[in-house]
Amino acid sequence: MWQRFTPYDLRVIGHYLGTLLLFFAALMALPLATALVFQEWEPAARYLAAIGITMVAGAIASIANLGPV
């Protein structure tokens, strides 16, 4: 049988998905630092853009689901 998700289930999934995205954004700081150390500016800019997009998506996913059911 297919499981039917309640709004509370979707809030929990969204919260933890957002938290996971924020951790991925933090982990992308290591390649960014490596690119900066070796003065590779184009890859560093792309990592910085990816970190920004991932942080925004993670923040929206984890914060948007905090309201009451």
C-alpha positions, 0 to 999 in steps of 0.5 A: 500500500502507498503511504499517505503523508500528513502535513506534519510528516512533510514538515519533518521531512522538509526540516531535516532535508533543509538541515542536510542541505546546510551541512552539504553547504558547510562541507563545500567550504573545504574545496572552496578553501583549496581553490582559494589557496591555489589561486583558482579563481573561476572554480572558487567563484563557482563553489561560492555560488553553489554554497550560496544556492545550497544555503538558501535552499536549505534555510528555506526548507528548514525554516519554512516548516516551523509553523503550527500544524 
